[in-house]
Amino acid sequence: MCRFTRSSGFICFLIVLALTQNGIAAGKKKRVQKFFEDFNTKGYNKCGFHLLAHYFASPSADKSLKSLLQQRPTNDTSIVSSSGRFRIHFDTTGGSEPSLYNSSSQPIPNSSFAFADSVADICDHVYTIEVDTLGFPPPPSDSGAGGGYEYDVYVQSLPQGEYGYTDWDENRPIIDRTNATYATWMVIRNEFQTTYTRGIPALKVTVAHEFNHAIQVGNFGLWPNDIYFYELTSTWLEQVVYPGIRDYFQYLPNFFSNVDRPFNLYDPDNYAGYERCVFGIFVQNEYGSSVMVAIWNNIGREQVIPALEDELNTAGPANVFLLFAQWNYFTSYRAGSAGSFGLSTYPLAAAYPLVSIAGFGTLSQSGVSFLESGQRLSEHFFQINDGPDTIGISVANTNFGAATVYDSTNFPFSVGISTGNSGCIRELSGGYCVFLSPSNTNNWKVLPVVSGSALAATNNLAFPQPFNPATQLLRVPYPFSNTVNASLSIYTVSGDLIKRLTGDQTIDYYLRGKYFTWNGRDSSGRIVGSGVYIYVLSDGTNSAQGKIAVVRN
């Protein structure tokens, strides 16, 4: 206990004051951490930038918490990067002290300065790519608010799953307007051992991501309704600056299973924009990275959707969005066939998930149709089985007007293949036609993916291929006239018989031929696993065989 005497009173006062200040600082940090934890219960939000932007713009935001969130962190030490552009703030003791880790995932003692040096070198490299190479303007100066005129990076302990965030004081705008601009600072976590990507690679993509937020807010301003595009762009830039690091892969299933959501939807809990980084990759590879930079130059004076329309005006915004939908169709095992349709796709498309299919159908004599609805700038995909082919139909809502005002209307449409001419988009053989009948033809685009042999009579290929037994039936063309002794035997590649169908009662007459149908189950009723299988057809005298590729997803 401290006793106040003439000789010790002032020292006691300083001790009490220090303890009080430390307690207040700890309490503030706890409130900040809880703010991010409340939004990150599922580990979705690796970046706190959009959470801050969303909260700062909310009329129901707690004023004291809002003020606290707009204060810079504190650290006991700082260094300046080799270029002189960045000041790295970090602690050399305590819970926020950074550490590098060895190959056994153990912290390296006394490595806080080495960690800070790594951050400094990475910041200089990121600046070179995003500013010098791509042509983004550098973030504006904070006039020495962080202890110098360098851009400030603070190393702190952060909640699990959070990589970092970019922050600002909205009471100090650089340009005070609807989309005000601000000087910012960056906060990154002090270790990367609990994140999807770990170690130095995680540190690299974090700096690339957050530094672009600094560019965005400092030069183009904040449009609170469009912060999905801020996260989209920063995540896209991770793979531009560091092509070999694929941290963004963690968000791709969320996008490819939700393409029917509006492109400009924002949900802070599970659809903030990271997952739509593929749009940046699409634009980069189809039109060039300079187009993304030009879109951001437009965002400095208008919101995202008009900015996209203005920059993509020559190519046609609706055509661009339909092409984006086609890129999303040709992923996973479909990626290799994009070229045969005269289309490109993502460089790593084979590693991307399959897009969600809104409807599966089998072509009958009269055709097949789907009645659906979709919101603004949404994508919808359909697969129709016929003969040896799976016909794909991509439908894109291209209503940029509805997107500009965030209209949540569901617009109905019907699509499919028919024998009539109403709404015909593309004529096929056999008198068939791909049709689209939307509520407003000006706001929809459709593109069928039909191979040259679609709807042609074929007797030697099982379809659809690949075959997903969870959602499809496999048809195996039966080429023989005698059906009394008909049989279909399915084997593993090692020769084990897993299923046999026999008798003419199992033959199905489908459009232009005779077929066996198989539901993908073995003799015990269990769905077979993914892989290649061999089938053998026989009429008792003659035989034919082929392969089946089973892909379960």
N, C-alpha and C positions, 0 to 999 in steps of 0.2 A: 504494500500500500504506500502511496506517496503522501508524505506529511509536509504541509506547507510551513516553512520557516523562512526567515529573511534570506538565508543562504540558498535554500533549495526551492523556494516558492516558484520562481520563474521557470526553473527547469521542470518542475512538476507540471506547471501550466502547459509548457511545450509538449510534454509527454501526453497529457490528457488531450490536447488539441490534435496531436498527430493520431492518436487512437480514434478520436471522434471522426476525423477526416477519413481515415482508413475505413471506418465502419460505414460512413456515408457512401464512399466510393464503392465498397463491396455491395451495398444495398442497391445502388444504381445499376451496377453491372448485373446483378441478379435479375432486376426488372427487365433489362435489355435482353438477357438470355431467355427469360421466360416468354417474352414477346415472340422471338423466333421459334422457340420450342412449341408454342401453341399452334403455329402454322406448319410445323414439320414433324407431326406425329408419325407419318408414314415414310419419312426420309425422302419425300419428293423434292422439296425445295432446297437445292444446293446453293442458290443465290438469294440473298435477302433483299436485293435491290427492288424487285417488283413488289415485295411485301411492304417495304417502306413507302414506295410511291403510292400504293393502294391505300395504305393507312393514312398518310399525310393528306390525301385528297378526300378522305371520308369525313363528312360533317359530324359523325358521332364519335370521332377519335378523342380519346382522353387527352386533355391539353397538357397535363403534367408529363404523361408518358411520351407524348409527341415531342415535347420540348427536350426530354431526356434522350430520345432517339436521335435528335439532331445535334448532339454534342459529340465532339471528338473524343476517342479513347485517350488514355494516358499510358505512357511507358517510361521506363527509367533510362533508356539508352537509344541512340539513333546513329545511323551511318548514312553517307551519301553515295549513290551509285557512281560508277566510273564516268558516266556521261555527264554527271552533275544534274541530271533531270529529276532524280527521285531521292527522297529521304525515307529510309526504312526505320520505323520506330519499333522497338522490341524490348522485352524485359530480360534481365540476366539472372533473376531469381523469381520464385513464386509460381503460381498456377498458370500464368500466361507465358512463361519462359519457353521459347521454341526449341525444338530439338530435331536433329537428323536421326535417322534410324539405320541400323545395319541390315545385312541380308537375312538375319534371323528375326527381324522385326523388333529388335531391342533398341531403346534410345541410346544414342552415343553421348556419353557424359561431356558436359561443357562444350556443346556444339551450337550454342545460341548464335555466336558470331558467324559461324559457318553457314547456318540457316539464313541469317540476314544477308550474308554475301550472295547466297544463291538467289534470294529474292531480288536483290539489286541487279544481278546479271540478267535474270529473266526479264525484269522490267525493261532494261535497256534493249534487249532483243525484241520484245513485244512492240516497243515504240518504233523500232526500225521497220518492222513489217507493217504495222497498222497505219503509221503516219508516213514514213518515207517511201514505202513500196506501194501500199494501196491508195494512199492519198487522202486519208481522213485527216482533218485538222487536229492538232494537239489539244488536250484539255486546257482551259484557261487557267491563269495563275490565281492563287488564293491570297496574293499580296502578303505572304509571310505568315499566314494564320497558324501554320504548323511548326513555326520556329525557323523557317527559311522559305525561299521562293521556289523550292523544289516541290514536285508532286508528292503528297504524303501517303505512305502505306503503313498501316498499323497492324502489327502481328498480335493476335489475341486468341484466347481459348474460346471456342465456339461450340454450340450444341452439336450433338452427333449428326452427321450427314450434311452439315452446312459447310460449304467450302469458303465462302466469303460474302462480302456485300460492298456496295458503293453507296456513300451517304453524302448528305448536304444539309445546309441550314437554309430553310425556305424563307427565313426572315432577311436573308442577304442575297437577293437575286442580282445577277449581272445585268440582265435585260428583263425588266418587269413587264410581262405580257401574258396572254392566255397560256402559251407554251413557254413559260419563263425559263431562263438559263441560269445555271448555278456553278460555282466552283465546288468541287467535290473532294472527298478523300476516300481511300480504299481500306477495307479491313479484311484480312485473310487469317485463316486458322493457323495455330502454332504447331500443328502436326497433322499429317494426312495418313493416318493408320486406320481410321474407321470410316473411310469414304469408299465409294464404288471403285474409283481409281485411286491408287495409293502412292505415297512417296513423292519424289520430284516430278513425275508426270502429272500428278494431281495439282501440284503447286504451279506448274507451267500453264495448264489450261485455266486455272483460277485467275492468274494474272492477266492472261489474254482476254478472258471473259470480262473481268471487272474493269480493266483499263478501257475497254470499249464503252462500257456504261459511262465512264468519266467523259469520254469523247461525246457521247450522245447528249448527256445532260448539259454539258458545258457549252456545246456549240449549236445544237438543234432544238434544245428545250424539251420540256416534259408535256406529253399529251397523256393524261392519266387513263383515258379509255383505250389507249393503244399500247399499253406496256407489254403486251404479249410480243409485239414486234421488236421491242428492245431486247427481250430475252432471246427471241428467235435469232436476232443478228449476233448477239454476243456469243451464243452457243455455236452458231455457224463459224464464227471467227476462230474458235478454238482449233478446229481442224484445218483452217487456213494457215494459222501461225505454226501449228504443230500437227502436220498431217498424219504422223504415225500414232498419235494418241487418240483413242476412240471412246472417250468418256461419254460422249453423247449417245452411244449405243444403248445406254440404260433407259433412255426415254423413247426410243423408237417404237417399242410395242404399244405404248400409249397412243402414239399418233396413228399407226397403221390399223389399229383396231377402232379408231374413232374418226375416220375421215368424213363421216357423215355430219360431224359437228361443223359449225360455221368456222371458216378460216380465221376470222378475227374475233373469235370467242376468247374471253379471259376468265379463268377460274383460278384463284390463288391457291386452292387446295390440290388441284390435280391437272390443270390445263393452263399453265402460266405462259407457255411459249417455247420452252426448251425443246419439246418434242417436234415443233415445226421448224427446227433448224434445217431440215431437209429442203425447205423452200429456198434457203440461201444457197445450199449446195446445188440445187437445180438451176437457179439463176446463174451461179458462178460458172457451171459447166456448159450451159446452153447459150448464155449471152455474155458472160465475162464478169469478173468481180467488180469492174468499174460501174456496172449497172446498179449493184447494191449500194455503192458509194453515192451514185447519182440519186437514188431513191431517198437516201438520207439527206442529201442536200435539199430535196423537195420537202422533206419532213420539217425542215427548219421554218417553213412558211405555211404548211398545210398538214392535215392529219394523214395517217398512213394510207388509207384506201385511195383517196385522191392522188396522193404522192405516187402510189403504184401505177395508177391509171395514166398519169401524165408521163412517167418515164417509159412505160410499156406501150405507149400509144402507137408507135410504128408497127410493132408486131401484132397489136390488137390484144388488149387485156383479157378478153374472153378466150381467145385462142391460146394465150399463154397459160391461163388457168386450166384449160382442157389438156394441154400438153403436160402440165404438172401432174394432173390426174393420171395420165398415161405412164409417166415415170413411176408413179406409185403402184401401178398395176404390175410392172415388170420388175419384180424383186424376187428374192429367194430362187426357186428352181425356174421361174419364168424369165429371169434376167437374161439368160443366154439366148432367148428367142426374140428379144426386142429388135435386133438388127434385121431379122427376116421380115419384119413389118415396116422397115425403114425408119425405126425409132431409136433414140438413144435412151440411156437410163443412168442411174447413179454409178460412179466408178466402183463402189463397194456394194452394189445392189444385191449381189448373190448372198451377202451376209445379212441383209435386211429382212425383217419379218414379211410375211405375206399380208397383203391388204385385206381388210374385212370384206367379205362378199355379202351384199344385201339380199340376194336371192339366187337360188339354184333352180334350174328347170330342165326338163327333158322335152325335146321337140316332138310334137305329135303331128298328125296329118294336117290339122288346122293351125298349128303354130303354138306359141307359148307367150304369155304376157305377164307382166308384173305391175301392180298398182302400188305406187309409193308416194312419198312426199319428202321434200328436202328444204332446209333453210338456206339462207344466203351463203354463197361461196362454199358449197358443200360438194362432196364427191360420193358417188354411188356406183357399185360394180355388180355385175350380174354374170352368171355362167350358165350356158345352155349346152347340154350334151346332145350331140348328133353324130352318128357314124363314128369314125375314128377321131373326131375333133371335139374340142371343147371351145365353143364360141364365147368370147368375152365381149361384154358391152360396158363401156365406161360412160357414165352420165355425170356431167358437171353443171351445177347451178352457177351461173356467171352473173348474178344480179349484184353488180357493184353498187348500184344505187341503194339497194336495201342494206348492203354492208356498210355504206357510209353513215347511215342513221341507226345502225345496229338493230335493224328490224328482225324480230324473232318469229315472224310468220312462217308456217310450214306450207310450202307451195306444192300442190299435188302434181304428179305426172304418171304416165304409164309408158312402159317400154317393153320391147320384146321382138319376136319374129312372127310375122303373119303371112297369110296368102293374099291379103288385100293390098291396096296401094295407099291407103290413108296414112299420112304422116311418114311416108317411106323415106328413109335416110340412105339405104343402100340395098340394091337388088342382089339377091342370091340365086343360085341355081335351083331348079325344081319349082319355080314360081313363088319362092319365098322372098320376104322383104324385112329388113330391120326397120322398126318404126319407133318414133318418139312422139308422144302426144302430151305436151306440158300445158299448164294453164296460160303461159305466155312464152311463145317460141323464141322471143328475143333474149330471154334470160336463161337459156339452157343450151348446152352443147352435148353432143353424143358422138362417140367414136367406137364402132365395132371392131373387134380384133378377130378377123375371120381368115383362116388359112385357105390356100387355093383349092384344097380338096374338100372343104366343108360342104356338106349336103350331097356329096357325090357317093354313089353306091360303092362300098368297099367291103371285102369279105375276109380280110386277113389281119385286122388290127383290133385289139381290145381297146375300149374307151370308157370313160375318160382316162387320160394318162397325164400326170400321175393320178393315182386313185386314192381318194381319202374315204375310207369306209365309215367314218363318223357322219358324213353328210351325203355320200353318193352311193349309187349302185354301179357295179362294173358290168358292162355288156361285152360279151365275147362273140364275135360273128361266127356263125356255124356255116361252113362252106359246102356241106354235103346234102344231097337230095334225100337220102335215107335218114329219117329221124327216129325210127323205131328203136334202133340200137345206139342212139346218140349218147355220148358221155363227154363230160368235161372233168379233167383231173388237174388239180393244182398242187405243185410241188415247191419245196424250198430249193434254193440253188444247190444244196447238198444232196438232193434227191429224195427227201422225205415227203411222203404224201400227206397233205393236210386237209384236203377236201375233194370229194367226188360227187358230181351231179350226173344222174343218168335218166334215160327215158324221154320219149317225145313230149311228155307232159311238162317237161322243164324248158322246152323251147318257147321262146317269145318271138312273135312276128311283129317287127318294129320297122315302120316306114318301108325301107327298100331291102329288107333282108331278114334272116332268121338269126336269133341270138340266144345264148345262155346268159342269165343274169346271176351275179354273185354279190352277196352282201358284205364280203370281206371277213367272214367268220370261218373258223376251222370246224372240224367235225364235232368239237366239244362246245361249239357256240361262242367261243371267245374271239374277239376282234384280233386279227393278226397284226404283228408289229410292222413298222416301216422297214422297207427293204425291197429286193427284187425277187420275184417268184416266176416259176415256169408253169405254163398251162399246156395241156395236151388235149386236143379234140379228136374224137374217133366216131366212126359210124359202124364199127365192127370189122371193117375191111381197110378203110383208108384212115389216115391220121394227119393232123396238122398241129403245129405248136408255135408258141410265141412267149413273150415276156410281159410281166406286169410290174410296174413300179408303184409301190404303196408308200404314200407319205401321209402320216398322221399328224394333225396339228390342231 
